Amino acid sequence: FKDAKVLETLAKCDIVAFDKTGTLSKANLKVSSEQRFLPFDDEALLALASASTHPISKAVASYILENALSPFRQDALENIQNIAGKGITATYKGVKIAGGSAAFIESMAFIESKAFVKSLGASLADDSSSSEYYFMYDNKLVARFFLDDELREGAKASIKELKKMGLKVLMLSGDKQIVASKVASELGIDESHGELNPEQKALLIKELQKSANVVMVGDGINDILALKSANVGIAMGSGASVSVGVSDVVLLRDELGDLVFALRQAKKTFKVIKENLFISLVYNALSIPLAMAGFIIPLFAAISMSFSSLLVVLNSLRLKGQL
């Protein structure tokens, strides 16, 4: 906790929103298969994928390196543009290249690539339950990579505990809706939102805040706006340093069980605070009128005051046994 007041806000939360990659999953993506539509320079793809910090790009770069037949020179890229949550573009040896999601490639003003993506049809472009990375070389779509990830240990159990606490749990992801729905189903999350860019994640958080207090849990650069928009932003300790910097709480061990612990203790602490205030209020409501009316002597009033303070301390010590 970076600030003590976060504890109170956390205790009042109603909704917990999770990022998918790197938060609910390990972000240990592996390329499971690839499709090459046209020949291209693998060095260009490696250079482009290596220029991005996104887990999917890093996985593609590792895959290309592992399957290389000869060492790469990795010539420098020019005009690099990272579009958060979508993809990356650059110039390689004077050739325009780009990598990212199908929606990102389709949104670019390259008629040949747009036509090619559409020609793949829903059975290929939309129905795959794997994450996908598209690579465009010289204004042509030349390859597509399918990637799979592993869920983080304890994620399903943590989601179950959060729901037992009466919290609404949902998932926000930049990945395809079919992938987001699949992961949500495996974890027992009833509501998932896919194909969201960073701005859309933040807007959804703000919409939820109209009727509830929202906790956002994320790890990457794409989650920064959502973390800042939420009532409480919680970052994974191994996440991007920028996301850790803007968050209110950091899970140093990267274990979602620690999130459940923090939420449970926040709610218990807030409950004990209210109980202590009630104890103090009852004492004052009874003792002060009796003392003013002369029904109790000052010595007894002083002793009862100490007794009420002792009750408050003992009630607070209950938390120590629960920590």
FIKEKOL-565776 format. One record per residue (C-alpha): y, x, z negated; residue number from 1. Coordinates in pm, 1 decimal, decimal comma, always signed. Layout:
BEGIN
        py        px        pz  num
         Y         X         Z  NUM
...
REM end
This chain:
BEGIN
        py        px        pz  num
      +0,0      +0,0      +0,0    1
    +334,2    +142,8    +104,7    2
    +533,5    -105,1    -106,3    3
    +441,8    -301,2    -420,5    4
    +593,8    -623,3    -283,9    5
    +330,8    -622,3      -7,3    6
     +73,9    -716,7    -271,8    7
    +243,5   -1052,0    -329,6    8
    +279,0   -1123,0     +43,0    9
     -85,5   -1032,6     +99,2   10
    -189,6   -1273,4    -177,1   11
     -12,3   -1558,2      +3,0   12
    -168,4   -1495,4    +345,3   13
    -352,9   -1777,0    +523,0   14
    -456,7   -1613,5    +851,5   15
    -607,3   -1273,7    +931,5   16
    -573,3   -1165,0   +1295,3   17
    -779,9    -871,3   +1419,7   18
    -743,3    -644,4   +1717,9   19
   -1080,6    -586,3   +1885,7   20
   -1117,3    -231,1   +2014,8   21
   -1098,5     +26,0   +1736,9   22
   -1071,3    -236,1   +1463,2   23
   -1370,4    -467,7   +1490,0   24
   -1546,6    -223,8   +1721,3   25
   -1584,5    +153,0   +1689,1   26
   -1380,3    +228,4   +2002,1   27
   -1673,9    +449,9   +2094,2   28
   -1688,6    +314,2   +2447,5   29
   -1946,4    +439,1   +2693,3   30
   -1959,1    +385,7   +3069,5   31
   -2276,0    +187,4   +3137,1   32
   -2244,1    +167,9   +3516,1   33
   -2003,8    +224,8   +3803,3   34
   -1930,9     +92,3   +4150,6   35
   -1773,6    +317,4   +4413,9   36
   -1632,7    +129,0   +4707,7   37
   -1472,0    +419,4   +4893,8   38
   -1483,5    +801,6   +4859,8   39
   -1211,0    +961,5   +4646,2   40
   -1125,1   +1281,5   +4459,0   41
   -1287,9   +1271,1   +4113,0   42
   -1029,2   +1520,5   +3989,3   43
    -760,7   +1257,8   +4045,5   44
    -946,0   +1004,0   +3832,0   45
   -1009,8   +1259,6   +3557,3   46
    -645,5   +1363,2   +3548,4   47
    -527,8   +1002,6   +3535,1   48
    -774,8    +888,3   +3268,4   49
    -698,5   +1196,5   +3057,4   50
    -326,6   +1114,5   +3064,3   51
    -383,5    +789,5   +2873,5   52
    -462,9    +744,8   +2502,8   53
    -637,5    +410,1   +2553,3   54
   -1006,7    +414,2   +2443,9   55
   -1124,2    +283,3   +2782,4   56
    -939,3    +556,5   +2972,2   57
   -1072,0    +823,9   +2737,7   58
   -1426,8    +694,7   +2785,7   59
   -1391,6    +709,5   +3164,2   60
   -1255,4   +1065,1   +3142,0   61
   -1553,4   +1171,0   +2927,0   62
   -1793,4   +1007,6   +3170,9   63
   -1644,9   +1192,0   +3469,4   64
   -1661,8   +1525,0   +3283,3   65
   -2022,6   +1468,8   +3173,7   66
   -2133,9   +1391,9   +3528,7   67
   -1933,2   +1662,3   +3704,0   68
   -2123,1   +1881,0   +3946,6   69
   -1863,8   +2157,8   +3920,5   70
   -1568,7   +2247,9   +3693,5   71
   -1245,5   +2056,1   +3742,5   72
    -905,2   +2217,7   +3791,5   73
    -722,1   +1907,7   +3668,0   74
    -405,9   +1952,8   +3873,5   75
     -91,1   +1819,3   +3711,1   76
     +13,3   +1460,9   +3770,9   77
    +365,4   +1350,2   +3855,2   78
    +556,1   +1027,6   +3791,8   79
    +321,8    +917,1   +3512,6   80
    +386,1    +563,5   +3388,8   81
    +185,6    +416,9   +3101,7   82
    +205,6     +37,6   +3089,4   83
     +90,0     -54,3   +2738,0   84
    -215,8    -275,9   +2733,6   85
    -245,9    -283,3   +3112,5   86
    -294,9     +52,9   +3280,4   87
    -138,9    +372,8   +3410,5   88
      +6,2    +492,4   +3740,1   89
     +88,7    +841,2   +3868,1   90
    +115,5   +1061,0   +4173,6   91
    -159,6   +1315,8   +4241,9   92
     -96,6   +1572,8   +4515,5   93
    +146,2   +1329,0   +4674,1   94
    -101,1   +1038,3   +4656,9   95
     -27,5    +724,6   +4454,7   96
    -306,2    +652,2   +4202,7   97
    -351,2    +389,4   +3932,3   98
    -609,7    +285,0   +3675,5   99
    -650,8     -11,1   +3444,0  100
    -762,3    -372,3   +3428,6  101
    -827,0    -598,8   +3727,4  102
    -519,4    -802,7   +3636,2  103
    -309,2    -485,7   +3634,6  104
    -432,9    -377,2   +3978,6  105
    -381,8    -729,8   +4113,7  106
     -28,1    -741,7   +3977,8  107
     +69,6    -431,0   +4172,9  108
    +227,3    -468,3   +4514,9  109
     -61,1    -321,7   +4711,4  110
    -197,3    -583,7   +4945,9  111
    -519,7    -399,1   +5028,3  112
    -615,0    -360,4   +4662,0  113
    -518,9    -717,3   +4572,7  114
    -726,0    -853,1   +4859,4  115
   -1019,6    -635,0   +4763,6  116
   -1017,4    -743,8   +4397,4  117
   -1005,4   -1108,2   +4501,0  118
   -1289,0   -1052,2   +4746,1  119
   -1515,1    -943,6   +4458,5  120
   -1532,1   -1305,9   +4346,1  121
   -1565,9   -1456,8   +4001,0  122
   -1930,2   -1350,0   +3966,2  123
   -1820,8    -986,4   +3962,4  124
   -1459,5    -978,6   +3857,3  125
   -1468,3   -1237,0   +3578,7  126
   -1822,8   -1303,8   +3456,6  127
   -1921,0    -956,2   +3336,4  128
   -1943,4    -928,9   +2957,2  129
   -1854,2    -558,8   +2972,1  130
   -1506,9    -408,1   +2963,9  131
   -1393,0    -288,4   +3304,3  132
   -1174,0      -9,7   +3439,7  133
   -1046,3     -17,6   +3798,2  134
    -927,6    +290,3   +3986,3  135
    -694,8    +279,3   +4283,9  136
    -644,2    +579,9   +4513,3  137
    -389,9    +591,5   +4794,8  138
    -316,5    +216,9   +4770,1  139
    -686,7    +126,0   +4793,1  140
    -924,2      +8,5   +4522,6  141
   -1197,0    +273,7   +4527,6  142
   -1401,8    +231,3   +4209,7  143
   -1482,4     +14,1   +3911,8  144
   -1643,5    +121,0   +3582,4  145
   -1823,3     -98,8   +3328,3  146
   -1803,5      +1,0   +2961,9  147
   -1974,3    -118,6   +2644,0  148
   -1877,6     -68,6   +2281,7  149
   -2046,1     -93,0   +1941,0  150
   -1930,0    -320,4   +1662,2  151
   -1809,1    -152,3   +1345,5  152
   -2059,8    -150,9   +1058,0  153
   -1984,5    -421,4    +806,8  154
   -1755,9    -612,0   +1043,7  155
   -1968,2    -928,0   +1047,5  156
   -2013,8    -927,1    +669,2  157
   -1640,1    -874,5    +615,9  158
   -1551,3   -1165,0    +844,9  159
   -1794,9   -1384,3    +652,2  160
   -1633,0   -1288,6    +319,6  161
   -1283,1   -1358,0    +451,3  162
   -1391,0   -1704,7    +563,5  163
   -1547,1   -1767,5    +220,2  164
   -1205,7   -1691,7     +70,5  165
   -1066,3   -1979,8    +276,9  166
    -885,0   -1760,4    +527,7  167
    -863,2   -1841,3    +896,1  168
    -985,7   -1548,0   +1105,7  169
    -901,3   -1491,6   +1470,4  170
    -918,1   -1206,7   +1719,4  171
    -655,7   -1080,3   +1964,0  172
    -757,9    -854,1   +2250,4  173
    -625,2    -707,7   +2570,3  174
    -977,1    -722,3   +2712,4  175
   -1110,0   -1001,3   +2932,2  176
   -1153,4   -1340,4   +2764,4  177
   -1527,6   -1338,1   +2831,5  178
   -1560,5   -1004,2   +2648,6  179
   -1339,5   -1122,8   +2361,6  180
   -1541,3   -1445,4   +2328,8  181
   -1868,5   -1254,2   +2325,1  182
   -1755,4   -1022,3   +2044,5  183
   -1604,9   -1312,6   +1848,4  184
   -1931,9   -1504,1   +1873,8  185
   -2132,4   -1205,8   +1748,9  186
   -1901,8   -1167,8   +1447,7  187
   -1872,3   -1536,0   +1361,9  188
   -1504,0   -1562,3   +1458,7  189
   -1420,1   -1912,9   +1577,0  190
   -1099,8   -1835,1   +1767,2  191
   -1037,5   -1548,5   +2009,1  192
    -759,4   -1469,5   +2253,7  193
    -822,2   -1227,5   +2540,7  194
    -616,9   -1068,2   +2816,9  195
    -312,4   -1028,7   +2591,0  196
     -54,6    -756,0   +2639,2  197
    +134,4    -616,1   +2334,2  198
    +424,8    -859,4   +2376,7  199
    +190,5   -1158,9   +2398,8  200
     +10,1   -1050,2   +2081,4  201
    +341,7   -1035,7   +1895,9  202
    +449,0   -1376,0   +2031,5  203
    +120,3   -1531,9   +1919,3  204
    +167,5   -1386,0   +1570,0  205
    +518,6   -1533,4   +1554,0  206
    +387,7   -1872,1   +1668,1  207
    +124,8   -1869,0   +1391,9  208
    +391,2   -1777,9   +1136,1  209
    +562,1   -2113,1   +1190,3  210
    +294,6   -2273,0    +973,5  211
    +123,5   -1988,0    +786,4  212
    +147,3   -1632,8    +651,8  213
     -26,8   -1392,5    +887,8  214
    -195,1   -1056,9    +832,8  215
    -246,3    -843,7   +1144,2  216
    -511,5    -569,9   +1145,9  217
    -498,2    -315,8   +1428,4  218
    -524,8     +50,4   +1517,2  219
    -361,1    +134,7   +1847,2  220
     -28,6    +167,6   +2021,8  221
     -90,2    -173,3   +2180,0  222
     -86,5    -330,7   +1831,1  223
    +251,0    -194,1   +1715,8  224
    +456,2    -504,6   +1800,9  225
    +199,2    -737,7   +1643,1  226
    +177,8    -523,2   +1328,0  227
    +556,1    -528,7   +1292,2  228
    +576,4    -903,7   +1358,6  229
    +312,0   -1004,8   +1101,9  230
    +392,8   -1080,8    +738,5  231
    +165,8    -787,5    +653,1  232
     +56,5    -523,7    +904,6  233
    -263,2    -334,9    +823,7  234
    -365,2     -25,9   +1023,4  235
    -692,5    +163,5   +1039,9  236
    -648,7    +516,3    +901,7  237
    -788,4    +677,1   +1216,8  238
    -560,1    +474,1   +1443,1  239
    -258,8    +593,5   +1637,3  240
      -1,4    +762,3   +1412,1  241
    +268,2    +523,8   +1537,9  242
     +68,7    +215,4   +1434,2  243
      -0,7    +371,8   +1094,1  244
    +371,1    +440,9   +1060,4  245
    +481,9     +79,6   +1119,1  246
    +210,4     -82,2    +904,2  247
    +244,1    -197,8    +543,5  248
    -111,0    -108,0    +441,7  249
    -343,7    +166,5    +569,8  250
    -724,9    +150,8    +541,7  251
    -786,9    +521,6    +488,8  252
   -1166,2    +496,9    +508,7  253
   -1163,6    +279,0    +821,9  254
   -1393,2     +30,3    +647,2  255
   -1327,0    -341,0    +684,4  256
   -1486,6    -392,2    +343,5  257
   -1173,6    -227,8    +199,9  258
    -966,0    -498,9    +367,0  259
   -1171,0    -769,8    +194,9  260
   -1130,3    -582,7    -135,5  261
    -753,0    -556,5     -91,1  262
    -712,5    -925,6      -8,1  263
    -934,6   -1036,6    -294,9  264
    -754,8    -815,9    -547,8  265
    -414,0    -923,6    -420,8  266
    -502,4   -1288,9    -473,2  267
    -653,5   -1219,8    -817,9  268
    -350,8   -1015,3    -923,0  269
    -111,0   -1288,4    -813,9  270
    -319,1   -1546,4   -1002,5  271
    -307,8   -1338,0   -1321,8  272
     +70,1   -1294,8   -1288,2  273
    +113,3   -1672,3   -1273,8  274
    -118,5   -1715,3   -1573,8  275
     +85,9   -1463,2   -1774,1  276
    +406,3   -1644,4   -1688,6  277
    +247,5   -1969,6   -1804,6  278
    +139,0   -1812,1   -2135,7  279
    +491,4   -1682,1   -2197,3  280
    +645,3   -2015,8   -2101,5  281
    +418,6   -2211,5   -2337,2  282
    +497,7   -1976,0   -2626,0  283
    +872,6   -2006,3   -2575,9  284
    +852,6   -2384,4   -2524,5  285
    +672,3   -2427,3   -2856,7  286
    +805,3   -2149,3   -3079,4  287
   +1178,9   -2161,5   -3007,7  288
   +1226,7   -2533,1   -3091,8  289
   +1014,4   -2497,0   -3408,2  290
   +1213,5   -2191,2   -3520,3  291
   +1544,5   -2364,6   -3452,1  292
   +1431,0   -2666,9   -3653,1  293
   +1329,2   -2443,6   -3942,1  294
    +961,5   -2534,7   -3935,4  295
    +847,3   -2170,2   -3906,5  296
    +978,0   -1864,3   -4084,7  297
   +1112,0   -1561,0   -3888,6  298
    +806,9   -1351,2   -3991,9  299
    +566,2   -1600,3   -3839,2  300
    +779,5   -1621,6   -3523,3  301
    +768,3   -1242,1   -3488,3  302
    +391,5   -1236,0   -3539,9  303
    +338,2   -1514,8   -3285,0  304
    +558,8   -1328,2   -3038,9  305
    +334,3   -1022,7   -3070,1  306
     +29,5   -1245,9   -3033,8  307
    +158,6   -1393,1   -2706,1  308
    +229,6   -1043,1   -2574,3  309
    -124,2    -942,7   -2670,6  310
    -263,4   -1239,9   -2478,7  311
     -66,5   -1135,6   -2169,8  312
    -197,8    -777,5   -2193,1  313
    -558,7    -888,0   -2248,1  314
    -535,2   -1131,1   -1956,0  315
    -403,5    -851,6   -1733,7  316
    -683,0    -618,1   -1842,1  317
    -930,4    -859,1   -1680,6  318
    -820,2    -714,2   -1348,1  319
    -932,7    -368,4   -1453,9  320
   -1288,4    -489,8   -1483,1  321
   -1263,2    -642,7   -1136,7  322
   -1124,6    -331,5    -963,1  323
REM end
